[in-house]
Amino acid sequence: EQAHLAGSYPRCRRAGSASARIPQTSVPTSSQHTPNTMRTMMTLAVPAAAYVSGFQPLAHQVARTPIASSANVQMVAEMPVAKSRSAVIVEGQAPINPAAAKVSKSELSPEQIVYAMAQGNKRYVEGQGTAGASKSSMVDLLVEDPLNPTPVQAIVVSCSRQNAPIDSIFDAEPGSISSFRVTGNVIQENDAVMGSAEFVLEEFEAPMMIVMGNENNDAIATAVARAMKAAGRKDVPEMKHLSALEGDSEESVNGLLKALEAPALDALDQAPNASFEELCTIAGKLNVWRSIENMLTTSRTTVERVRDGRLQVHGAYLGADGKVQMLGVHPTQEELIETLPSGEVFRTASDVAVPAEEALAALYAGNQRYVAGMAGQLDAYDENLLAAVTDGGQKPFAIVLGCADSRCPVELMFDGRPGDIFVLRNAGNTLVSEKGSTLGSAEYAVGPLDSKLIVVSGHTKCGAVTATVQTVLAGGDTASVGGSIGKVLDDIVDAAKQAIEELPDASLEEQVKRATKINVFNSVKRIIEYSDSIKEAVIAGKVQVHGSVYDINTGKVEFMGEHPELEKIVGKELPTYKFRNSEYTSRASATASPGRSALARASLQRLTVGNERFVKGESQKADETSEPHSIVIGMACQRVPVEKVFDAAPGELLVQRVSGGIAGKEGSTLFSSVEYSISRYNPKTLVVLADSDSKIVRAAIDQVSGDVIPSAPQRGVLDRVMVSAMRAKMQVDSSSKKMTSAGRDLKIQQVTTELNAFYTIEQLLKSDIVRKAVVEDGLELHAAVLDEQTGKVKMLGEHPALAGLIGTELKSE
C-alpha cells in the first residue's frame, strides 16, 4: 500500500508490506517496543489472530449458503483486541508517527476498521459503550479539533428508522463514521446517497464502506407483503399504509417500493414457502447486496478505489438485539468491478425533469467554469455515452434562445454536455411572431421534452441591436433596410427607442448596452404572452423564463433573472416569484412559527427542550422505543447524531441523512423515503436541519465560483445545494454594503445554508403525498440550523411562501 501524508510527504510504504524496507536498527527487542513498531506488529497480528481463532479473512467471509441462514456469518467482535495504528516507514528516513502527522485520512486497514467496529458493537450490546465519554459535553464534539482531526474510518449506509444512532451502535468516536440514512438503506444509480458517499470518499479517503440492513425493517416488510400479495399468498399481514403508497396505477407506485420490489421477489423465489418474518430477513439481506451492486456498477469513484485496494465495500445486518452481523464483500464482487463505469452521464428521455432553479444553477456554474478556464473537462468519446445519446432520446434541462452571432457558442459558454441544452438561435435573440418556428420549438421543449427553464441570452456588441439603435438615432426606418434584415430589426426597434429615451445623452455604446437588456426582457415577455401553454406553466410554478447577457470579451454571462413585471404579464399574484426575487433576510427564532396545530407545537416543543438539554450537557434516560413524532432531514457532515442533538428517545425520530440535507429529485430514493415515512407514520412535523458549517455547502459555493465539475453522482447532491449557493452569491455580490473578504464569505455561507433548508421544503411540497399531509393531515415542514459552536438549534419556521407553494392559506388552531 502507498500513503500520501498531507499531500506533500514523499511516497511511503506501510510497514508490513512486501516492499517496505525496515533497517535492523529500527526494530527493538520485545521489551523495548516503540509505538511505531507496535503498530507494525498489530497490523500483522490482526489477520494472524483471525486465522488462529478460526475466523476467515473478510474477503472470504461472503455467504455461499442460502442467505436466509445466519450460520454463515461469524461475529467479528470475538476477535482479540487491537487498537493501535500501523507505522508508516519512509524509505531512507526514520519511522513517522501517524498521530504526530495530524493527517485526517485514516491510517487503519479495512480489516482493522471492521474489527474495531465489531468490537465497538460488542461493547454497545453489552451496555459498555464509552466513545466520546472523555468530553464534558456532547457539544464539544460538534467541532473538529484542527490539531488532531478524527479520520473518517468508514461510511455506513443504513435505514432512517433505528433504535440508536450509528455512532452508538458501533461505539465509535464522533466523526470517525460518516453516516447516511435513508428508509430501507436503498442506494440507486447516481442518486444522492451514492453522491454523498463519493463526496466523502474523495474528501476523506475513507477505506471502508458498509451497507447495513436491519431486522424489523418496516419498508422491507411492506415490500415483502406487496410481493406476497402479488404471488397469491393468503398469509399476507395487513398494511394499512400500502394503498396510499401504491397510488392508482403502476406509474404512481412509491419509488421506494419499486426499488425494494426486486429483493422482495428474489426472497420469494429463493424460499417460496417461508414465513413472512423469514422472507423479510432474506429480502433485507438481498437488499443490502442490491445496494452494493448499484454502487459497484455505476460509481466510478467507488470501483476505482475497490480495484486498487484503497476501499472495501461490505454488507452488514443489524439484529433486533443490537448485534451486527458482518456479511463481508459482495459474493460476485470481482465480476461486478470487471467493467469500469464511465463516471459520466448524458441526459436521455428516461431522466427526471430538472427543476428550473437547478437548471439555472447548472447554467450559472457552467459559465463560471468557462470563465475560470475549467470548462471542457468532459470526455465525450465514451462509446456507451454516445450510444445513450443516440438511442436514448432527449430531455434537456434548459432551453436557451440566443443570438446567431458566431461569437456566442451557447453550449460552450455554459459548459454544457450533449443532451443538456435545447438551443434556439436567431439574429438579435428575438421572437418575431406568435406563430413562428422559434416559439413552436420552445413549446415543444417545454411540452414533450419537459424542460422547466427558458433563458433568453443576449450579448454585448450585438450587430442587430447596434444597427437598430443607429437607425433610430439617424431618424430612419427599419423598412428602409433591404431584404429580410429589416424584419429582424423591426423586433428590436422598441428596445432601441426605450434605451435612447432613458439615456439620451449617453454614448452609442451605453445606449446599445441598455437596448440589449431591454430587448432580452422584451423577448422574455413575448414568450410568455404569445404561448398559452408556457404562460400556464409559469403561473403554476412549473416553468421559469429568465434573461441574461453574454459578454463576448470576458465570456461571463450576466444573469438578470425573471421579468420584473411578471405578475403584471400573467395577470396573477405569484408569491413564490416574490420570494425568489426578493433579498433574503435571515429569520430569527423569535419570529419563527411555533407550530400551527397543538400536535405540531408539542412535537416542536419536544425537539426544542431536548436540544436545550443537549446544550447543557444533560440527557433524559429513555430505554423504551417510542413511536416517531417527527422526521428530521439532517446533513451527513454533522459529527453528533441528530438523535443526540435533540436528546431524543430511541425510535422517537425518523432521521434521513445525506450530504447537504437535500430532498433529492422527484421519484428518487430520498424523495420516496420521505413520502414513505409520512404515509406510514403520519408525523406532525418534518424538520430540515442544516449545519452552520457544512463542507457540502462550501463545495456548492465553490461550484458556482468556477470549480471543476464533479462526478455525476456528486452532482446529484451539489446541483440541489447550488440553487441556494448561486442565489446567496448573487445577492451578496450585488449588495452595496461594505464587507471584508471574510465577512463576504461568511455571509454567502450563512445565506446558502438557510436558503438550502427552505429549498428542500420547496421540493418536498411538489409531492402529492407531502402536500396532502400538509393541507389535510396537519403536517408542518420547518427549517432549522444547528450552530456547531454552541450546539443550539435555531428554528427558522415554515417556508415564507408556504401559501403560494401549496395554493392555499393555512390557519392556526
CORSUL-V816150 format. One record per residue. N is the residue number from 1. RES is the residue in one small letter. SS is DSSP state (H for helix, E for strand, L for the rest). PHI is phi in whole degrees, 0 to 359 (NA if undefined). D_FIRST is the distance of its C-alpha to the first C-alpha in whole Angstrom. Layout:
<<N,RES,SS,PHI,D_FIRST> <N,RES,SS,PHI,D_FIRST>>
This chain:
<<1,e,L,NA,0> <2,q,E,235,4> <3,a,E,236,7> <4,h,L,247,10> <5,l,L,270,13> <6,a,L,57,16> <7,g,L,77,16> <8,s,L,230,17> <9,y,L,283,15> <10,p,L,296,14> <11,r,L,299,10> <12,c,E,240,8> <13,r,E,237,6> <14,r,E,287,6> <15,a,L,301,9> <16,g,L,103,10> <17,s,L,281,7> <18,a,L,297,9> <19,s,L,265,9> <20,a,L,287,9> <21,r,L,246,13> <22,i,L,245,15> <23,p,L,302,19> <24,q,H,302,21> <25,t,H,289,23> <26,s,H,270,20> <27,v,L,252,21> <28,p,L,282,24> <29,t,L,286,26> <30,s,H,298,26> <31,s,H,271,29> <32,q,H,233,27> <33,h,L,295,23> <34,t,L,272,22> <35,p,H,306,20> <36,n,H,293,17> <37,t,H,289,17> <38,m,H,296,18> <39,r,H,298,15> <40,t,H,300,13> <41,m,H,296,16> <42,m,H,291,16> <43,t,H,300,12> <44,l,H,279,14> <45,a,H,285,17> <46,v,H,300,17> <47,p,H,293,16> <48,a,H,295,19> <49,a,H,297,21> <50,a,H,297,21> <51,y,H,292,22> <52,v,H,300,25> <53,s,L,275,26> <54,g,L,87,26> <55,f,L,269,24> <56,q,L,282,22> <57,p,L,305,18> <58,l,H,302,18> <59,a,H,293,17> <60,h,H,253,20> <61,q,L,271,22> <62,v,L,294,24> <63,a,L,293,28> <64,r,L,252,29> <65,t,L,270,33> <66,p,L,310,35> <67,i,L,292,33> <68,a,L,291,36> <69,s,L,276,35> <70,s,L,263,34> <71,a,L,288,33> <72,n,L,277,30> <73,v,L,238,28> <74,q,L,248,28> <75,m,L,287,27> <76,v,H,295,24> <77,a,H,296,26> <78,e,H,280,27> <79,m,L,289,24> <80,p,L,299,24> <81,v,L,286,23> <82,a,L,212,20> <83,k,L,244,20> <84,s,L,280,18> <85,r,L,273,15> <86,s,L,279,12> <87,a,L,282,12> <88,v,E,241,10> <89,i,E,254,11> <90,v,L,263,12> <91,e,L,304,14> <92,g,L,81,17> <93,q,L,230,18> <94,a,L,290,18> <95,p,L,303,16> <96,i,E,259,15> <97,n,L,277,17> <98,p,L,302,15> <99,a,L,295,18> <100,a,L,289,20> <101,a,L,286,18> <102,k,L,55,20> <103,v,L,269,17> <104,s,L,273,18> <105,k,L,268,14> <106,s,L,295,13> <107,e,L,255,11> <108,l,L,273,11> <109,s,L,283,10> <110,p,H,304,12> <111,e,H,297,14> <112,q,H,295,15> <113,i,H,294,16> <114,v,H,297,18> <115,y,H,298,19> <116,a,H,296,20> <117,m,H,294,22> <118,a,H,293,24> <119,q,H,296,25> <120,g,H,296,26> <121,n,H,295,28> <122,k,H,297,30> <123,r,H,297,31> <124,y,H,299,32> <125,v,H,297,34> <126,e,L,274,36> <127,g,L,73,37> <128,q,L,241,35> <129,g,L,299,32> <130,t,L,230,32> <131,a,L,302,29> <132,g,L,80,31> <133,a,L,290,34> <134,s,L,286,33> <135,k,L,278,35> <136,s,L,289,38> <137,s,L,213,38> <138,m,H,297,36> <139,v,H,300,37> <140,d,H,298,35> <141,l,H,272,32> <142,l,L,294,32> <143,v,L,257,31> <144,e,L,293,28> <145,d,L,283,28> <146,p,L,295,26> <147,l,L,272,26> <148,n,L,216,24> <149,p,L,295,22> <150,t,L,275,21> <151,p,L,294,18> <152,v,L,282,18> <153,q,L,278,17> <154,a,E,207,18> <155,i,E,255,21> <156,v,E,235,23> <157,v,E,256,26> <158,s,E,218,29> <159,c,L,277,33> <160,s,L,289,35> <161,r,L,255,38> <162,q,L,221,36> <163,n,L,275,38> <164,a,L,202,35> <165,p,L,294,33> <166,i,H,300,29> <167,d,H,303,28> <168,s,H,286,31> <169,i,H,300,30> <170,f,L,254,27> <171,d,L,45,28> <172,a,L,259,25> <173,e,L,295,25> <174,p,L,306,27> <175,g,L,94,24> <176,s,L,278,21> <177,i,E,238,22> <178,s,E,265,23> <179,s,E,256,26> <180,f,E,246,28> <181,r,E,230,31> <182,v,L,211,33> <183,t,H,307,36> <184,g,H,79,35> <185,n,H,41,31> <186,v,L,268,32> <187,i,L,238,29> <188,q,L,240,31> <189,e,L,304,30> <190,n,L,56,29> <191,d,L,276,31> <192,a,H,290,30> <193,v,H,293,28> <194,m,H,297,26> <195,g,H,297,26> <196,s,H,297,26> <197,a,H,297,22> <198,e,H,296,21> <199,f,H,299,22> <200,v,H,293,20> <201,l,H,300,17> <202,e,H,282,18> <203,e,H,282,19> <204,f,H,238,17> <205,e,L,55,14> <206,a,L,300,15> <207,p,L,272,12> <208,m,E,222,15> <209,m,E,230,18> <210,i,E,234,21> <211,v,E,258,25> <212,m,E,244,27> <213,g,E,275,31> <214,n,E,208,33> <215,e,L,291,37> <216,n,L,60,40> <217,n,L,278,38> <218,d,H,294,42> <219,a,H,293,40> <220,i,H,298,39> <221,a,H,299,43> <222,t,H,294,44> <223,a,H,295,43> <224,v,H,293,43> <225,a,H,299,47> <226,r,H,294,47> <227,a,H,292,46> <228,m,H,296,48> <229,k,H,297,51> <230,a,H,294,50> <231,a,L,276,50> <232,g,L,85,54> <233,r,L,290,53> <234,k,L,267,55> <235,d,L,264,53> <236,v,L,276,52> <237,p,L,292,52> <238,e,L,287,53> <239,m,L,234,51> <240,k,L,295,53> <241,h,L,276,51> <242,l,H,294,50> <243,s,H,298,53> <244,a,H,294,52> <245,l,H,278,48> <246,e,H,278,50> <247,g,L,70,52> <248,d,L,264,55> <249,s,L,208,53> <250,e,H,297,50> <251,e,H,292,49> <252,s,H,264,49> <253,v,L,295,47> <254,n,L,308,44> <255,g,H,300,41> <256,l,H,294,39> <257,l,H,296,41> <258,k,H,297,41> <259,a,H,293,37> <260,l,H,269,38> <261,e,H,296,40> <262,a,H,298,38> <263,p,H,297,36> <264,a,H,294,40> <265,l,H,292,41> <266,d,H,297,38> <267,a,H,297,39> <268,l,H,297,43> <269,d,H,292,42> <270,q,H,285,40> <271,a,L,223,43> <272,p,L,298,46> <273,n,L,255,48> <274,a,L,290,46> <275,s,L,288,47> <276,f,H,302,46> <277,e,H,296,44> <278,e,H,294,42> <279,l,H,296,41> <280,c,H,296,40> <281,t,H,295,37> <282,i,H,298,36> <283,a,H,297,37> <284,g,H,298,34> <285,k,H,284,32> <286,l,H,296,32> <287,n,H,294,32> <288,v,H,301,28> <289,w,H,295,27> <290,r,H,297,29> <291,s,H,296,28> <292,i,H,294,24> <293,e,H,304,26> <294,n,H,297,27> <295,m,H,295,23> <296,l,H,278,22> <297,t,H,248,25> <298,t,H,231,25> <299,s,L,261,23> <300,r,H,297,21> <301,t,H,303,18> <302,t,H,291,17> <303,v,H,296,17> <304,e,H,301,15> <305,r,H,287,12> <306,v,H,293,13> <307,r,H,299,13> <308,d,L,266,9> <309,g,L,86,8> <310,r,L,283,8> <311,l,L,216,12> <312,q,E,238,14> <313,v,E,245,18> <314,h,E,240,20> <315,g,E,259,24> <316,a,E,208,26> <317,y,E,218,29> <318,l,E,268,31> <319,g,L,278,35> <320,a,L,296,38> <321,d,L,275,37> <322,g,L,94,34> <323,k,L,281,32> <324,v,E,255,29> <325,q,E,269,28> <326,m,E,273,24> <327,l,E,266,24> <328,g,E,81,21> <329,v,L,278,20> <330,h,L,298,22> <331,p,L,304,24> <332,t,L,242,24> <333,q,H,302,21> <334,e,H,300,20> <335,e,H,290,23> <336,l,H,294,23> <337,i,L,265,20> <338,e,L,298,21> <339,t,L,258,23> <340,l,L,278,21> <341,p,L,302,24> <342,s,L,295,25> <343,g,L,83,25> <344,e,L,225,28> <345,v,L,222,32> <346,f,L,252,35> <347,r,L,289,38> <348,t,L,230,40> <349,a,L,297,43> <350,s,L,279,41> <351,d,L,286,40> <352,v,L,284,41> <353,a,L,299,43> <354,v,L,266,42> <355,p,L,305,44> <356,a,H,304,46> <357,e,H,298,44> <358,e,H,286,41> <359,a,H,296,42> <360,l,H,295,43> <361,a,H,296,40> <362,a,H,294,38> <363,l,H,296,41> <364,y,H,299,41> <365,a,H,295,37> <366,g,H,298,37> <367,n,H,292,40> <368,q,H,297,38> <369,r,H,295,35> <370,y,H,299,38> <371,v,H,293,39> <372,a,H,278,36> <373,g,L,77,35> <374,m,L,255,32> <375,a,L,275,34> <376,g,L,71,33> <377,q,L,279,30> <378,l,L,283,30> <379,d,L,269,30> <380,a,L,266,33> <381,y,L,250,33> <382,d,L,293,31> <383,e,H,299,33> <384,n,H,294,33> <385,l,H,292,33> <386,l,H,295,36> <387,a,H,293,38> <388,a,H,296,37> <389,v,H,294,39> <390,t,H,292,42> <391,d,H,257,42> <392,g,L,268,42> <393,g,L,75,44> <394,q,L,223,44> <395,k,L,211,44> <396,p,L,297,44> <397,f,L,274,43> <398,a,E,213,46> <399,i,E,248,49> <400,v,E,239,49> <401,l,E,264,53> <402,g,E,243,52> <403,c,E,276,55> <404,a,L,285,55> <405,d,L,309,55> <406,s,L,292,52> <407,r,L,269,50> <408,c,L,240,49> <409,p,L,282,46> <410,v,H,303,46> <411,e,H,298,42> <412,l,H,289,41> <413,m,H,290,42> <414,f,L,252,41> <415,d,L,47,38> <416,g,L,276,38> <417,r,L,255,37> <418,p,L,305,39> <419,g,L,95,41> <420,d,L,276,41> <421,i,E,238,44> <422,f,E,265,47> <423,v,E,258,49> <424,l,E,239,53> <425,r,E,219,54> <426,n,E,205,58> <427,a,L,295,59> <428,g,L,88,60> <429,n,L,41,57> <430,t,L,251,61> <431,l,L,238,62> <432,v,L,288,65> <433,s,L,215,67> <434,e,L,284,66> <435,k,L,245,66> <436,g,L,285,64> <437,s,H,292,61> <438,t,H,296,59> <439,l,H,292,60> <440,g,H,299,60> <441,s,H,294,56> <442,a,H,296,55> <443,e,H,296,57> <444,y,H,297,55> <445,a,H,291,51> <446,v,H,288,52> <447,g,L,280,54> <448,p,L,303,52> <449,l,L,271,49> <450,d,L,63,49> <451,s,L,284,48> <452,k,L,252,48> <453,l,E,229,48> <454,i,E,241,51> <455,v,E,237,50> <456,v,E,268,53> <457,s,E,242,52> <458,g,E,275,54> <459,h,E,204,53> <460,t,L,289,55> <461,k,L,59,57> <462,c,L,288,58> <463,g,H,295,61> <464,a,H,294,63> <465,v,H,292,63> <466,t,H,300,64> <467,a,H,297,67> <468,t,H,291,68> <469,v,H,298,68> <470,q,H,297,70> <471,t,H,296,72> <472,v,H,293,73> <473,l,H,299,74> <474,a,L,278,76> <475,g,L,77,78> <476,g,L,274,77> <477,d,L,237,77> <478,t,H,298,74> <479,a,H,293,76> <480,s,H,285,77> <481,v,L,282,74> <482,g,L,290,74> <483,g,L,64,72> <484,s,L,277,70> <485,i,H,298,68> <486,g,H,299,71> <487,k,H,291,70> <488,v,H,294,66> <489,l,H,290,68> <490,d,H,307,70> <491,d,L,285,67> <492,i,L,252,66> <493,v,H,303,69> <494,d,H,302,69> <495,a,H,294,66> <496,a,H,295,68> <497,k,H,298,71> <498,q,H,296,69> <499,a,H,296,67> <500,i,H,292,70> <501,e,H,295,72> <502,e,H,287,69> <503,l,L,232,69> <504,p,L,294,72> <505,d,L,256,72> <506,a,L,281,68> <507,s,L,289,67> <508,l,H,302,66> <509,e,H,300,62> <510,e,H,292,63> <511,q,H,295,65> <512,v,H,294,63> <513,k,H,301,60> <514,r,H,293,61> <515,a,H,298,63> <516,t,H,299,59> <517,k,H,289,58> <518,i,H,298,62> <519,n,H,298,61> <520,v,H,299,58> <521,f,H,291,59> <522,n,H,296,62> <523,s,H,293,60> <524,v,H,302,58> <525,k,H,298,62> <526,r,H,293,63> <527,i,H,302,60> <528,i,H,286,61> <529,e,H,289,64> <530,y,H,280,65> <531,s,L,247,62> <532,d,H,295,63> <533,s,H,293,60> <534,i,H,290,58> <535,k,H,299,60> <536,e,H,297,60> <537,a,H,293,56> <538,v,H,294,56> <539,i,H,297,59> <540,a,L,284,57> <541,g,L,80,54> <542,k,L,269,52> <543,v,L,230,52> <544,q,E,236,52> <545,v,E,239,53> <546,h,E,242,52> <547,g,E,247,53> <548,s,E,204,51> <549,v,E,226,52> <550,y,E,265,49> <551,d,L,270,50> <552,i,L,289,50> <553,n,L,276,49> <554,t,L,264,46> <555,g,L,85,45> <556,k,L,276,45> <557,v,E,259,46> <558,e,E,270,49> <559,f,E,272,48> <560,m,E,263,52> <561,g,E,86,52> <562,e,E,282,54> <563,h,L,298,58> <564,p,L,296,59> <565,e,L,244,62> <566,l,H,301,61> <567,e,H,298,63> <568,k,H,292,66> <569,i,H,295,65> <570,v,H,269,64> <571,g,L,75,67> <572,k,L,215,65> <573,e,L,282,63> <574,l,L,232,59> <575,p,H,302,58> <576,t,H,291,54> <577,y,H,297,55> <578,k,H,296,56> <579,f,H,295,53> <580,r,H,296,51> <581,n,L,254,53> <582,s,L,253,54> <583,e,L,293,52> <584,y,L,278,50> <585,t,L,244,51> <586,s,L,303,49> <587,r,L,263,50> <588,a,L,273,51> <589,s,H,303,51> <590,a,H,297,55> <591,t,H,259,55> <592,a,L,287,53> <593,s,L,295,55> <594,p,L,277,55> <595,g,L,112,55> <596,r,L,276,58> <597,s,L,251,59> <598,a,H,297,59> <599,l,H,293,56> <600,a,H,293,54> <601,r,H,299,55> <602,a,H,295,54> <603,s,H,295,51> <604,l,H,295,50> <605,q,H,295,52> <606,r,H,298,49> <607,l,H,293,46> <608,t,H,295,48> <609,v,H,294,49> <610,g,H,298,46> <611,n,H,293,44> <612,e,H,296,47> <613,r,H,297,46> <614,f,H,301,42> <615,v,H,297,43> <616,k,H,279,45> <617,g,L,81,42> <618,e,L,259,44> <619,s,L,205,44> <620,q,L,277,46> <621,k,L,261,46> <622,a,L,217,45> <623,d,L,265,44> <624,e,L,282,46> <625,t,L,285,45> <626,s,L,260,47> <627,e,L,282,47> <628,p,L,293,45> <629,h,L,253,48> <630,s,E,208,45> <631,i,E,260,43> <632,v,E,238,40> <633,i,E,261,38> <634,g,E,248,35> <635,m,E,266,32> <636,a,L,291,29> <637,c,L,280,28> <638,q,L,293,30> <639,r,L,285,29> <640,v,L,252,32> <641,p,L,304,33> <642,v,H,303,36> <643,e,H,302,38> <644,k,H,282,37> <645,v,H,300,38> <646,f,L,255,42> <647,d,L,44,42> <648,a,L,271,42> <649,a,L,288,43> <650,p,L,305,41> <651,g,L,79,42> <652,e,L,288,44> <653,l,E,239,42> <654,l,E,263,40> <655,v,E,248,37> <656,q,E,249,35> <657,r,E,229,32> <658,v,E,216,30> <659,s,H,299,29> <660,g,H,86,33> <661,g,H,56,35> <662,i,L,265,36> <663,a,L,265,38> <664,g,L,78,37> <665,k,L,279,39> <666,e,L,302,42> <667,g,L,86,41> <668,s,L,283,37> <669,t,H,304,35> <670,l,H,295,36> <671,f,H,300,40> <672,s,H,293,40> <673,s,H,297,39> <674,v,H,294,41> <675,e,H,301,44> <676,y,H,298,44> <677,s,H,297,43> <678,i,H,292,47> <679,s,H,295,48> <680,r,H,280,47> <681,y,H,248,48> <682,n,L,51,50> <683,p,L,289,49> <684,k,L,260,51> <685,t,E,221,49> <686,l,E,230,45> <687,v,E,245,44> <688,v,E,269,41> <689,l,E,261,39> <690,a,E,274,38> <691,d,E,246,35> <692,s,L,294,37> <693,d,L,220,33> <694,s,L,260,31> <695,k,H,293,28> <696,i,H,289,29> <697,v,H,295,33> <698,r,H,297,31> <699,a,H,296,29> <700,a,H,293,33> <701,i,H,296,34> <702,d,H,298,32> <703,q,H,298,33> <704,v,L,280,36> <705,s,L,248,36> <706,g,L,106,34> <707,d,L,292,30> <708,v,L,299,28> <709,i,L,295,29> <710,p,L,278,26> <711,s,L,291,25> <712,a,H,302,28> <713,p,H,297,27> <714,q,H,294,27> <715,r,H,297,30> <716,g,H,299,32> <717,v,H,265,31> <718,l,H,295,32> <719,d,H,301,35> <720,r,H,289,37> <721,v,H,286,36> <722,m,H,298,37> <723,v,H,303,40> <724,s,H,284,41> <725,a,H,296,39> <726,m,H,297,41> <727,r,H,296,44> <728,a,H,296,43> <729,k,H,296,42> <730,m,H,294,45> <731,q,H,294,47> <732,v,H,290,46> <733,d,H,295,46> <734,s,L,271,50> <735,s,L,288,51> <736,s,L,272,54> <737,k,L,290,52> <738,k,L,281,51> <739,m,L,224,48> <740,t,L,286,45> <741,s,H,299,42> <742,a,H,294,40> <743,g,H,297,43> <744,r,H,297,43> <745,d,H,297,39> <746,l,H,295,40> <747,k,H,294,43> <748,i,H,299,41> <749,q,H,294,38> <750,q,H,296,41> <751,v,H,295,43> <752,t,H,300,40> <753,t,H,301,39> <754,e,H,288,42> <755,l,H,296,43> <756,n,H,296,40> <757,a,H,297,41> <758,f,H,290,45> <759,y,H,293,43> <760,t,H,301,41> <761,i,H,296,45> <762,e,H,304,46> <763,q,H,291,44> <764,l,H,296,45> <765,l,L,287,48> <766,k,L,280,48> <767,s,L,280,48> <768,d,H,299,51> <769,i,H,294,50> <770,v,H,293,49> <771,r,H,297,52> <772,k,H,297,54> <773,a,H,296,53> <774,v,H,288,54> <775,v,H,285,57> <776,e,H,254,58> <777,d,L,252,56> <778,g,L,82,56> <779,l,L,290,52> <780,e,E,240,51> <781,l,E,253,48> <782,h,E,241,47> <783,a,E,258,45> <784,a,E,207,43> <785,v,E,229,41> <786,l,E,271,39> <787,d,L,278,39> <788,e,L,294,36> <789,q,L,284,38> <790,t,L,251,41> <791,g,L,84,39> <792,k,L,279,43> <793,v,E,265,43> <794,k,E,266,45> <795,m,E,279,47> <796,l,E,262,48> <797,g,E,89,50> <798,e,L,283,51> <799,h,L,298,50> <800,p,L,301,53> <801,a,L,249,54> <802,l,H,304,54> <803,a,H,302,58> <804,g,H,291,57> <805,l,H,290,54> <806,i,H,256,55> <807,g,L,80,59> <808,t,L,202,61> <809,e,L,269,62> <810,l,L,261,60> <811,k,L,261,63> <812,s,L,270,62> <813,e,L,282,63>>
